[in-house]
Structure formats: structure tokens, C-alpha cells
Amino acid sequence: DLIVDQTIEKVSFCAPDRNFDRAFSYICRDGTTRRWICHCFMAVKDTGERLSHAVGCAFAACLERKQKREKECGVTATFDASRTTFTREGSFRVTTATEQVEREEIMRQMPDTK
């Protein structure tokens, strides 16, 4: 089951605990409240150091993939602090050359509405 639904680019720190072998934590910024929060976990079977490393690598890999996808697709997101909402512009869906030509043709045929 999913324990925490965390936005990848907001994670700033991930490390094992110094005092407990099975504990690890990470610090992130909450997307809604914009507060920095420390999430702490206690491992059941493994060491906190090993899990911290795995989680840190996962965050890094996801962030790299997200940045690459945004660069290729031209997707942008803006945050409206007054309403605490994110607005995404663009699409992650990759269109085929045929779909792109059809879309451009439809756009040309639409009347100019200003």
C-alpha cells in the first residue's frame, strides 16, 4: 500500500537516522501548505541506511526522468499561491507526425476568435 504520495522535486534531504539502525527520514515541501515536513520511517526487515539509499536513488531517478520528459514535451506547471493550486500547461502525451499534421490543419481552419 502507498504510505505517502510525495512530489519528487520537492524532496530536499534523505538520510538514515544516527540513533536507530532501522530508521530513515527525508525532508520535503508540502505542495498544498508549502511547509517543510520531515517524514520518518522505521524499517521492518532492512537497515535504515540501506532503505535511505534506495529511496534517495528512487527520488533522483524519478526527478531525472521528470525533467527529461518536461524538456521533451514542453510541459510547464505554475503555482498560484492565492488559491494554492497548480496549473499544468501542455501534455506529456507524445503525438505522432500524422496527429500533429491533423491538429495543425484543424487549427488553420478554425476562425480567429479575439
C-alpha positions as CSV (number, residue, x, y, z in Angstrom):
1,D,0.0,0.0,0.0
2,L,1.1,3.6,-0.6
3,I,2.2,5.2,2.6
4,V,3.0,8.7,1.3
5,D,2.1,10.4,-2.0
6,Q,5.1,12.7,-2.5
7,T,6.0,15.0,-5.3
8,I,9.6,14.1,-6.3
9,E,11.1,17.6,-7.0
10,K,10.2,18.8,-3.5
11,V,12.4,16.3,-1.7
12,S,15.5,18.0,-0.3
13,F,17.1,15.5,2.0
14,C,17.1,11.7,2.6
15,A,19.3,10.0,5.2
16,P,19.4,7.2,7.8
17,D,18.9,8.0,11.4
18,R,22.1,8.2,13.6
19,N,20.5,6.8,16.7
20,F,18.3,4.0,15.3
21,D,19.7,1.5,12.8
22,R,16.3,0.8,11.2
23,A,15.1,4.4,10.9
24,F,15.5,6.8,8.0
25,S,13.8,10.1,7.0
26,Y,13.5,12.6,4.3
27,I,12.6,16.3,4.3
28,C,10.2,17.7,1.6
29,R,8.0,20.7,1.0
30,D,4.2,20.0,1.1
31,G,2.6,21.0,-2.2
32,T,-0.5,22.5,-0.6
33,T,0.7,24.2,2.6
34,R,4.2,24.9,1.3
35,R,5.6,23.9,4.7
36,W,8.7,21.8,5.0
37,I,7.9,18.4,6.6
38,C,10.1,15.6,7.8
39,H,8.8,12.1,7.1
40,C,10.4,9.4,9.3
41,F,10.1,5.7,8.8
42,M,11.1,2.6,10.7
43,A,12.3,-0.4,8.6
44,V,10.8,-3.8,9.3
45,K,13.4,-6.1,7.8
46,D,16.3,-3.9,6.5
47,T,18.5,-1.2,7.8
48,G,17.6,2.5,7.6
49,E,20.8,3.2,5.8
50,R,20.0,0.7,3.0
51,L,16.4,1.9,2.6
52,S,17.5,5.5,2.8
53,H,19.9,4.9,-0.1
54,A,17.2,3.1,-2.1
55,V,14.7,5.9,-1.5
56,G,17.2,8.6,-2.3
57,C,18.2,6.8,-5.6
58,A,14.5,6.5,-6.5
59,F,13.8,10.2,-5.9
60,A,16.9,11.1,-8.0
61,A,15.9,8.7,-10.9
62,C,12.3,10.0,-10.9
63,L,13.4,13.6,-10.9
64,E,15.8,13.0,-13.8
65,R,13.0,11.3,-15.8
66,K,10.5,14.0,-15.0
67,Q,12.9,16.8,-16.0
68,K,13.8,14.9,-19.3
69,R,10.0,14.4,-20.0
70,E,9.2,18.1,-19.4
71,K,12.1,19.2,-21.6
72,E,11.0,16.9,-24.5
73,C,7.3,17.7,-24.2
74,G,7.3,21.3,-23.3
75,V,5.1,20.8,-20.2
76,T,5.1,23.6,-17.6
77,A,3.4,23.9,-14.2
78,T,2.7,27.1,-12.3
79,F,1.7,27.5,-8.7
80,D,-1.0,30.0,-7.7
81,A,-0.2,30.9,-4.0
82,S,-3.5,32.7,-3.5
83,R,-5.6,29.6,-4.4
84,T,-2.8,27.1,-3.5
85,T,-3.3,25.3,-6.8
86,F,-1.0,24.0,-9.6
87,T,-1.9,24.6,-13.3
88,R,-0.3,22.4,-15.9
89,E,0.1,23.6,-19.5
90,G,1.0,21.2,-22.3
91,S,0.7,17.4,-22.4
92,F,3.0,14.5,-21.7
93,R,1.4,12.6,-24.5
94,V,3.7,12.2,-27.5
95,T,1.8,12.8,-30.7
96,T,2.6,11.1,-34.0
97,A,3.6,13.1,-37.1
98,T,0.2,12.3,-38.6
99,E,-1.7,13.5,-35.5
100,Q,0.4,16.7,-35.4
101,V,-0.4,17.5,-39.1
102,E,-4.1,16.9,-38.5
103,R,-4.1,19.1,-35.4
104,E,-2.3,21.9,-37.3
105,E,-4.9,21.6,-40.2
106,I,-7.8,21.9,-37.7
107,M,-6.2,24.9,-36.1
108,R,-5.8,26.6,-39.5
109,Q,-9.5,26.0,-40.3
110,M,-10.8,27.5,-37.0
111,P,-12.0,31.1,-37.2
112,D,-9.8,33.6,-35.4
113,T,-11.7,34.4,-32.2
114,K,-10.3,37.5,-30.5
